[in-house]
Amino acid sequence: MADALITLEAVSKRFGTVEAVRASSFSIADGEFFTMLGPSGCGKTTTLRMIAGFELPSGGRILLRGEDVTEVPPNRRPVNMVFQHYALFPHMSVLDNVAFGLKLKKVPKQERRRRALEMLEVVALDGLEQRKPQQLSGGQQQRVALARALINNPAALLLDEPLGALDVKLRRALQLELKRVQSETGTTFVYVTHDQEEALAMSDRIAVMNHGVVDQIGTPREIYEHPTTPFVADFVGSLNALEVVIDEVVGDSVVCRFGEVGRVVAPAPHGASSGSTWRIAVRPERVTIGTEQVAFDGGSRLSGTLQQVVYLGMLTQYHVDTPAGRVVSHRMNDEAGLSLETGAEVHVGWAADHTSVLGPASS
């Protein structure tokens, strides 16, 4: 990546016999909101701490703007870190907390006050500069920590699940705030979370990690719409995963037939041949359902029995047993003309480009 701010080259980290991170290589662009997403123990926080300098890699190199900083201590790297626990100074005002880094750099008092007030305005806390941290809500404390980290104009801000302690509604509101602040300041954000919705909502790109390995890197749309591994497909969002036997390879597609009219169509994977079995996936919201045969030119179509209907407020889940396996369709509840009951014979279908191939079926 030509404009890379941070580059990891085959970076690994071992704790005794446990390899927490395995040969990770990727770059983060200057000004990018980059998220490392994965379950607990996947290596995302360890990777973030190596970028910050709090952990020394067992192998590989870390570059900042092309300079090798693998063994450079944290206080000499142009990055700041925001933790889940904000570690604000309880005896200091909001203003003094934010200006603390400038005070350590011996910036004149009037200058650091001016810059601290400007930063409080960026994080929408202007007017609260004289309060103490304990007089603020959890979301406000998070924004104080963010302002304190940003005031020194770091090349990158590293955030380790900073919204993890907040309730769901506040988390969602602050996701938008974080993205707004990142856009306004132009600072590179490197964000760690296990929350897939959080990653999809805020990120320019996402690295999905599993067992110390980066499984896939891409935009939120690429990660969600076109997962390249079974783990990514299963971890990010809900999906229909089916094992199908290829009947025919037609150009750049494969066709799996079920009865006279039923079929599943998918992009042809490398090595596909008639008779081979593959795992494919389609997102439930891409699956159309009705009592009439679904017409998709060149797409997938299956018939089956509606086994379960689950009401979820804005949408309803329809669980259909088909010759290819259980297929779930998510439909919005304001969709006109859709009234289906358990036991009904129904038809489902989806466009060919909404099918992802996850790999050969396990033997």
N, C-alpha and C positions, 0 to 999 in steps of 0.2 A: 504494500500500500504506500503510494508515493507521499501522501500527506500524513503518515502515521505519527501520532504523538507517543504512543506506548507500543512496544513490540515485545512479545515473548517468543523466544526461540528454544524449542524443545525443553521447556522448563518442567522440572520434576521436583517433588518433595517427599522425603521419607521420614517417618517417625518410627525409629527402630526397624521392625520388619514390615511395617505398614506403609504402603506407597499411597499417600494421600492425593498426589497429583502426578500424572504420568505423561511426560513428553508433550506438554501443551504448547502449541504454536499458533499465535494469532496476533493481529494488530488492531489497535484502536485509533480511529482518526481524530485529529484535532477538532474540538467542538462537538464531538459525538456524544449522544446518550447511549452508553453501552451497558447492557445488563448481563450478568452471569446468573443463570437460572438453573435450579436443580434441587433435589431433595436433601435433607440433612445428611452430612457425611460424604457429599459428592466431590468436595474439594474446592468449592467456590470461594469460601471465606479464606482458606489457606492461600489460594491464588491471589486474592485481594491483598492479604497481608504481605505476600512476597513483593507485590508491586509497591506497597507502602514502605517496605524495608524492614518490617517487624519480624519477618521470617527470611532466612537465607536459603535459597534453592539448593537442593542436593545435586542438581545438574541443570545445564542450560544457561541462557543469558536473558536479562531484562534490559531493554533499551528505552531511554526517554529522549525523544527527539534525536535518535540515532546514536546517542552516547550510552555506553555500557555503564549501568548503575547497579549491577548485580550485587556488589559488595559495598555500595555507598550507604552509610547509615541514614535512618529516616529523617533526621533533622537537616540533612543536606540534600534532600530530594525536593523538587518543586511541586510536591503534592500534599494535600491535607486529607484527613480521614474523619468521617462522622460515624460514630458507633450507635448501636441501638439504645444504649444508656448514655445520655447526652453529656454527663459529667460537667454540668454548669457549676460555677462557683456560687454557693447559696448566699454568701455574705455580700456579694457584689450585685449592683443593679444590672439590668439588661444592657444598658449602654456600656458599662465597664466590662461586662462579659464579652461583648462583641469586640470591644477595642483592645482586649487584653494582648492579642498577638502584636498589635502595633506598638503597645507600651513596651513589650520585650525588645522590640526593634528600635526603641528610643525615638519613635516618631513624636514630634512636638504635640503638646496637649491639645491645642486648638485644631491641629490638622487631624489627629486621630478622632476627636469628637465629630468633626465634619464628616469624615469618611464613615464613621460608625452610624451616624444619623442617616446618611445616604443609603447604607446597606440595610438598615432597619426599614427604610422605605421600600427597598426592593423586595423584602420578604413580608411586606404588609404589616409591620409592627410599629410604624411611626405613631408616636403618642404614648407608647408604653415603655419608653427608655428608662424611666426611674423606678419601675417595679422590680421586685426581687423574683427570682425564678419560681419560688414556691407560690407566688401570687398569679402564676400563669397556668393555663390549661396545658395538657400534654402536647397538643398540636402547636401551641405557641412556643413551648420550650424547644420543640423540634426545630422550629424556624429560627430561634435564637442560636442554636447550635450550628445551623446551616449558615447564618450570617457570620458567625465567628470564624467558621472555616473558610468562607469566601473572601473575607476582608483583605487577606494578604495576596489576593489575586493568584491563587495556585494554578499551575498548568493543568492540573486535574484534581477533581474532588472524588474521593473514594468513599462510598456509602455502604456500610454493612447492615442491611436490614433495618434502616433507621425508623421505619414505621411499624415495626413488629409489635411494639407494646401498646398500640392504639386500637380503638374499636373500629369495626369494619366501616361504618359511615365516615368517620374522621379520616381513616386511611385513604378512602377514595377521594375525599376533598383535597387532601394533602398531596396525592399523586399529581393532581392537576397543578397545584402550587409548585411542586418540585420541577415539573416540566416547564412551567412558565418561567421560573427563576433561571433554569438552565438555558432556555432560549434567550432570555434578556441579557444574561451575562456572557454567553458564548463559551462558558467554561466546559471542559470535557468532564462528564460525569461517568464514573464507573460504579455500577450499582449491583449489589448482591441481594437476591431474594429467592424464596421458595414459592412465592405466590405468582402463579402463571398469569392471572388477570392483571396484576401490577406490572409485570414485565411487558405484556402486550400493550398496555395503555400508555406507557411512558417511553419506551425504547425506540431508538433509531435502528439498532441491531441487538440481537440476543444470541448469547452462547449458551446452549443447553448442555449441562454437565451431568455425567453419570459415572460413578466409581472412579473419579479422578481423571476422566477423559472428556474432552469436548466432543459430544456426539454430532452437533450441527450448529453452524453459525449462519444467521440470515436475518432479514427484516422480520418484524412481527407477522406480516402476511405470508412470507415464505415459510416461516416456522410452523404457522398454523395450517395453511392451505396445502403445503407440500412437505410434510415431514419425510426425512430420508432414512430413519431407523424406527424399529418398533417402539423403542423407549420414548423417543420424542413424540411420536404419534399418540402414545398412551398417556404421557405426562402432561402434554399441553392440550387442554380441552378434552371433550368427550368425542368418541368416534365409534364407528362400526368397523370392526376388524373381521375379515372373512378369509378363509382358506379356500382357494379355488383351483381347479385343474384346467389348464389351458387346452382348449380344443383346436384353436386356429390362431396363427400369427398372420395378421393382415397389415402390411405396410409397417407403420410404427406403432401399431396397437395389437393387443391380444384380446381374443374373444373366448369367454367361458360360457357354454350354453347350458340351459336348464329347461328341458321340455321343448315344445315346439316354438314358443316365442320368448321365453325367459333367457336373459343373458346378462353377463357382467363384462363390461369393456374397460380396459385399462391401458395406460402407456406400456409399450413393450420394454421390459427390463432386459439388460444385457444377459445373454445366455438363455433367454426364453425359448422354449420349444414345445411342441404339442405333447401333451401327456405329463408335463412337469407341473408341480404344485407350488403356488405362491401365496403369500399373505398380502392382501390388499386392504385399503381402508378408505372410508368416505365419512365426512362429518355429517352428523344427524340433520343439521339445518340445511344441508344441500339435498336431502332426500325429499322428493315430492311424494305425496300419498293421496289416493282417491279411490273411488269405486269404479272408475273407468281406467282403461289401460293408459299408462303415462306415455306420452309421445316425446321421445328425445331422439333427434336425428343422430344416429351413431352412438347413442349413450346406453346406459344400463337400464334394464327393466325386469322386474320380478313380480310374481303374484304370490299371495300368501294369506294367512289368517291373522286378524288383529287379536293379539292375546292380552294386551294390557294398555290402558289409557291412564296417563298420569298428568294431572293438572298442576301447573307450576306458576300460576299467576299470569304473567305476560305470554307464556307459551304452554303448549301441551306436548307431552311425549307420547308417541304412538309406537308400541312394540309389536312388530310383525314377524311371524315365523314364516320363512320362505325356504325353498329348496337349497338356497345357498347358506342358510343359517338365520339367526335372529338379526333383523334390521330395525333400527330405531330411527324415527323421523321426528324432528322438532318443528312444530308449526306455530306461528304467532296466533293468538286467540282472536285477533280481529280479522283473520283470513275469512273471506266471505265464502259461504256455501259448503263449509267443511263440517259435517256432523256425522261422526263415526262411532260405532259402539262395539264393544268386545264381542268377538265371534264372527264379525263381518269378514267376508272375502274382499280383500283390497289389493290394490296394485301400487307398487313403489317404483321410483326411478330417479336417475340423476344423470347429469351431463358427463361425457367421457373424461373431460379435463378436471373433474372433481374427484377422480379416483387416484389415490396414491399407492404406489407399489412399495411395500415395506421389506421385501426380500423373500428368498425361498422359504417354504414352510419347513419347520423343524421336523426331522425324521423321527 
